[in-house]
Amino acid sequence: MSDNKFEQAFSENSFWDKTKKFAKAAGETVLEPALKLYYSAQDSDTPSWAKTTVYGALGYFISPIDAIPDLTPIVGYCDDLGVLVAATTTIAVYIKNEHSEKAKETLKKWFV
């Protein structure tokens, strides 16, 4: 899939379905950058090009077509993490403290 196809594959429902379903398996290390990206993309201050980057990365994360299948224990989320970290680095200036705090709050609810 091209980046554009991953961006098109993104939907809020799919994102929340996958993050909730695989939260324990993916772990906080994978989900924290995904949530930060998600919350930054919801912010009207985040420019369109950055949102495109975010939706491409999140589309890859929720896509069943992966370089490494997510069903593979531990290793299955390494490629997802790599894509999420690359997107986070690319748009880091647009990830506000409030996005990070919301991500941490969400993780606390899931990993209590």
C-alpha positions in Angstrom: 0.0 0.0 0.0 1.2 3.5 -0.7 1.2 6.2 2.0 -2.0 7.6 0.4 -3.7 4.2 0.7 -2.8 4.1 4.3 -4.1 7.6 4.8 -7.3 6.6 3.1 -7.5 3.4 5.2 -7.7 5.6 8.4 -11.0 6.0 10.1 -11.7 7.1 13.7 -13.8 4.0 14.3 -11.1 1.6 13.0 -8.4 3.4 15.1 -10.4 3.1 18.3 -11.5 -0.5 17.6 -7.9 -1.6 17.0 -6.4 0.4 19.9 -8.9 -1.0 22.4 -8.8 -4.5 21.0 -5.0 -4.8 21.0 -4.1 -2.4 23.8 -2.6 -5.1 26.1 -0.8 -6.9 23.2 0.6 -3.7 21.7 1.4 -2.2 25.0 1.9 1.4 26.1 5.1 1.8 24.1 3.2 1.5 20.8 -0.1 3.1 21.9 1.4 6.3 23.4 2.7 7.7 20.1 -0.4 6.5 18.3 -2.6 8.4 20.8 -0.4 11.5 20.7 -0.6 11.6 16.9 -4.3 11.0 17.0 -4.9 13.9 19.5 -2.6 16.2 17.6 -4.5 15.5 14.3 -7.8 16.5 16.1 -6.3 19.9 16.9 -7.3 22.7 14.5 -3.8 24.2 15.0 -2.2 21.2 13.3 -1.5 22.0 9.6 -3.0 19.8 6.9 0.4 18.4 5.8 1.0 17.2 9.4 -2.5 15.7 9.6 -1.8 13.8 6.4 1.4 12.4 7.9 -0.6 11.4 11.0 -3.4 9.7 9.2 -1.0 7.8 7.0 0.9 6.5 10.1 -2.4 5.7 11.9 -3.8 4.1 8.8 -0.7 1.8 8.7 -1.2 1.0 12.4 -4.8 -0.1 11.9 -4.2 -1.8 8.6 -4.4 -5.6 8.6 -1.7 -5.5 5.9 1.6 -5.0 7.7 5.3 -5.7 7.1 5.2 -7.8 10.2 1.8 -9.3 11.2 0.5 -7.9 14.5 -0.4 -11.4 15.6 3.3 -12.3 15.9 4.1 -12.0 19.6 6.2 -8.9 20.5 7.8 -8.5 17.1 4.5 -7.9 15.4 4.2 -4.3 16.6 7.8 -3.3 15.8 7.0 -2.0 12.3 4.0 -0.2 13.7 6.1 1.5 16.3 8.7 2.5 13.7 6.1 4.2 11.5 4.5 5.9 14.6 7.9 7.1 15.8 8.8 8.4 12.4 5.5 10.3 12.1 5.9 11.6 15.7 9.4 12.9 14.9 8.1 14.5 11.6 5.3 16.5 13.3 6.8 16.8 16.8 6.5 20.6 16.8 2.7 20.2 16.6 2.3 17.7 19.4 1.3 19.9 22.3 1.6 19.1 26.0 -2.2 18.7 26.1 -2.0 16.0 23.4 0.6 14.1 25.5 -1.5 14.5 28.6 -4.7 13.2 26.9 -2.7 10.2 25.6 -1.4 9.5 29.1 -4.9 9.8 30.6 -6.3 7.4 28.0 -3.5 4.9 28.7 -4.1 5.1 32.5 -7.8 4.1 31.8 -6.7 1.1 29.8 -3.7 -0.1 31.8 -5.0 0.3 35.4 
